[in-house]
Amino acid sequence: MLFKNSSCICNPPKSSSALPTSGKSPPPPNNDLWFVAVVTFEPLPDGGTRYTARVRHWTQEGMEKHAAMGFADGWNKAFDQLVEQVA
């Protein structure tokens, strides 16, 4: 299923984080799926990288609706694909 959206990724220069958000403009009526994610990449002493993703939804209802849609599974799949690309 495809969703029309106006997402963006905010990334400060020389940063080890990305801030993807679906909320860069006023939400359409009854849209409770807006969120902001904070994704960080931290170098580890052994040469690896710690990847952390935190997601904040505008509403509790939005978080629950996204969870029911498989949001966590989708993010985990995207992470696995990222690991495959950099391995």
N, C-alpha and C positions, 0 to 999 in steps of 0.2 A: 504494500500500500504506500502510495506517495502522498506527502503532505506539503502543501504550499506554505512556505514560511519566509521570513526575512531575517534569518539568523546572521550573526556576525561573530568574529573572534577578535577579542581585544588582547593585544600582547604588547606590553611595554618594551621598549628597546632594551637590549642586553638583559633580558629577563629569562628566568628558568621556569616561567609559568605561562599558561594560556588561559583566557577567560571566555570560553564560548557562552553565548547567551542567545535565547530566542526572543528576548524582550527589548529590542532596540527601538520599537515604535509602539504606539498605543495598541493594546490587545484588541482583537475583534471581539464582538459580544460573545459571552459564554465560553471564552477561551481560558481554561485553567491549567494549561500545559506549559506555561512559561517557566523558564528556569535559568539560572546562572550556574555554570560549572567552573570550579577552580582546579586546574590540572597543573601539577608541578612535577618537575624532574630534578632530582637531587643526586649529585654524584656520591658514590659510596667509596670508602677506603680501598675496597678490593677491586675497584675499577668498574663495578656495576653501576646501575642507576636505579634509584627508588622512584617509582611512578605512583603518584597519589592523585585520585580524582574525587572531588567533593562536589555534590550537586545540591543546590538550594532552589526549591520551587517557591513560587509566589504564594501558594496556598497548600494547606494540608490535603485538600481534595485533589489538587493537581498532582501532588506527590503520589497519592494513592491510585489515581487514574493511570499515571505513568507506570507505576509498579505493576498494575494489572495488565498493561500492554506489553510487559517484558522488558522494561527499561534497563534493569540491571543486567539481564542476559545480553542485551544488545551492546552495552558498554563493555562487558567482558569479552564478547566476540571481537569488538573493535580493538581492544587491547591485545588479544591473541594475534590479530592480523598485524598490528604494529610490531610485536615481538618478532614475527616471521620476517618482516621486512628489514629489520635492523640486525637480525642474527646472521 
